[in-house]
Amino acid sequence: MEKEQLGQFLSELFPDLEINTTMEPLRVKADAASIHKIALTLRDHDKLQFDYLYNLYGIDWEDRFSLIYYLESTTLKQLLSVETVLTDHDAPSIDTVSDIWKTAEYQEREIYDLMGVNFN
């Protein structure tokens, strides 16, 4: 599936996603409250199969946090990044995805240690 096709498919699955096809890899912006549901679908949907979280970045913008999940479908040879914003800078919190991708466990711990983001 080409990047534009992947973006179109994701917009059909999740109409609330902001999709940026000019980025490499394709980047979608998701609401923090729905990150677990989206992550589960990205891993389990037979046309997506994003089975590998190869990186997770946390960015402190002083008034908010951004988290960017870098995903790969090792079967379908697709890359995707999912960005979410945490607006509560004083008590940032988001659902964990470590039950979906084990590689998230240590990356989430590092973001917690460095930035104080709580992963529920």
N, C-alpha and C positions, 0 to 999 in steps of 0.2 A: 504494500500500500504506500503510495506517495505521500509526502508530507501534507499536501493540500487535501488529499482524500482522508487522511487520518484526522486532520482538523475538522473536516466536514462531519465525519462519523462521530467524533467526540462532541461536536455541537448538537448533533441529533440526540445523543445519549444524555447529555447534560446541557440543556439550553442556557443555563446561567453562567457557564464558563466564558471567560474572556480568552480568545484564541489569537495568538500572534504567530503567523506562519513565516514571518521574516526572520525570526530567531533560529539559530542552530544550537541545539535541536529545537524542534517545535516546542513552544512554550504556551501553557495554559495557566490562567489565573483562576484559582478556586477560592470559595469562601471557606474560612477556617473551620466553621461548624460542620461542614460536609466533607472534610478531608478524608476521614476514615472510610466513608461510603464510597467515595470516588476511588480511593486507593484499592479497595476490595474489588471494585468493578474493573479497574485497569489490570489487576492481576488475573482475575478469573474469567473475564469475557473471552470467548474463543477467537474473536477477531482482533484482540489486543495482546493478551498474554504477557504483560509487563511483569516478568518474574524476578527481576533483579533491580534492587535499589543500589546504584553504584556510588551515589554521593548524596549528602544532605547538608546544605549550607544554611547558616543562620546569619542574618545581617541586622545589626543594630543601627537604626536610623535616628536615634536619640528621642524620637516621639512615637516610634512604632518598631516592630520587628517584622522582617520578611524571612520566610523559610522557603527554600527551593529544593525540591526533591528531584533528583536526576534518575530516570528510570530507563531500563533497557528490556526489550523483549528478545531474549537470546534465541528464541525459536523463529520469530518473524523478522529479526534483524531491524528493529525499530528503536529509535531513541525518542525520549520525551522528557520535558521538564515541567513540573507543576509548582507554581508559586502560590503562596498564601501569605496574607498579612495579618499580624496580630496587633490590634490597635491599642490594647491595654498595656502600656509600657511598664506600669507599676506592678502588675501581676499577670504577666503573659502566660497563657495556658492553651493547650491544643491536645487533641486525642493522639495517642501514640499510633504508629503504624508498625511497631516492632512485632506485633502478632501476625502481620501480613508479610513483612520482609524482615528476617532476622538481622540483616545487616544494619537496620535502623537502630538497633539497641544501643550500640556504642556511640553512634553518631548523635543520637538524641541525648545521651548522657553528657557528651562533650558540650553540646549546645546549652544544656542545663548548667553545667559547671562554669562555662564562660559567660553566659548571658542571663541565666536565671529563668529560662523558659521551662515551664512545667509541662510534662507530657503525661496526660491522664491515661 
